[in-house]
Amino acid sequence: MRQRGRGDGTAPKAYHTDDVYIIGGESVYRQFLPYCDEAQITWIDFAYAADTHFPNLDQNVAWEMVQESDEQTYFDLCYEYRLYKKK
């Protein structure tokens, strides 16, 4: 069980880390990412025209990819699952 402070003098409620899932948008992801120890990502192999995106953990030195699935296909959409752990 983990409990981490929010930096504002208050602490979030303690939860078992495998019980909490954060489902964005981008600002929600950015707010909660510092409290996460693990990120389960569905990585889509397509560049969508969008103004917001999930933070790229491959470019973040605090995170490392520890598992990657084989590429999957759903109709013409290619994707894979990636597991990142905080170093």
C-alpha positions in Angstrom: 0.0 0.0 0.0 1.3 3.4 -0.9 0.4 6.9 0.2 2.1 9.9 -1.3 1.6 13.6 -0.4 0.3 16.0 -3.0 2.8 18.7 -2.2 0.1 21.0 -0.8 0.3 19.8 2.8 -2.5 17.3 2.3 -2.1 13.6 1.6 -4.3 11.5 -0.8 -6.2 8.6 0.7 -4.1 5.4 0.9 -5.0 2.8 -1.7 -3.5 -0.5 -2.8 -1.5 0.6 -5.9 -3.1 -2.2 -8.1 -6.6 -0.9 -7.3 -6.3 2.6 -8.7 -6.5 3.4 -12.5 -6.4 6.9 -13.9 -8.3 7.4 -17.1 -7.4 10.9 -18.5 -7.5 13.5 -20.3 -4.0 14.9 -20.5 -4.2 17.3 -17.6 -5.5 14.5 -15.3 -2.6 12.2 -16.4 -0.1 15.0 -15.7 -1.6 15.7 -12.3 -1.5 12.0 -11.2 1.6 10.7 -12.9 3.9 11.8 -10.0 1.9 9.5 -7.6 2.1 6.5 -9.9 4.7 3.7 -9.6 3.5 1.9 -12.8 1.8 2.9 -16.0 -0.1 0.4 -18.3 -0.2 2.1 -21.7 -2.0 1.1 -24.9 0.4 2.5 -27.5 -1.2 3.2 -30.9 1.0 3.3 -34.0 -0.6 6.3 -35.6 -0.1 10.0 -35.3 -3.4 11.6 -34.8 -3.9 15.3 -35.4 -4.6 16.4 -31.8 -3.7 19.2 -29.5 -3.2 17.1 -26.4 -1.5 13.7 -25.8 -0.5 11.4 -22.9 3.0 12.3 -21.7 5.7 10.3 -23.6 7.3 8.1 -20.9 10.0 7.0 -23.3 11.4 10.5 -23.1 11.1 10.7 -19.3 14.2 9.5 -17.5 12.2 8.7 -14.3 10.4 5.9 -16.2 11.5 2.7 -18.0 9.5 0.3 -20.2 9.7 -3.1 -18.6 7.3 -5.1 -20.8 6.0 -4.7 -24.4 3.4 -6.9 -26.1 3.5 -8.1 -29.6 1.8 -5.8 -32.1 -2.0 -6.2 -32.2 -4.3 -5.2 -35.0 -8.0 -4.2 -34.8 -9.3 -3.6 -38.3 -6.6 -1.2 -39.6 -5.4 0.0 -36.2 -2.1 -1.3 -35.0 -1.3 -1.1 -31.3 0.6 -2.7 -28.5 0.5 -2.8 -24.7 3.4 -1.3 -22.8 4.2 -1.5 -19.1 6.3 1.2 -17.6 7.7 1.3 -14.0 9.1 4.3 -12.2 12.8 3.9 -11.5 
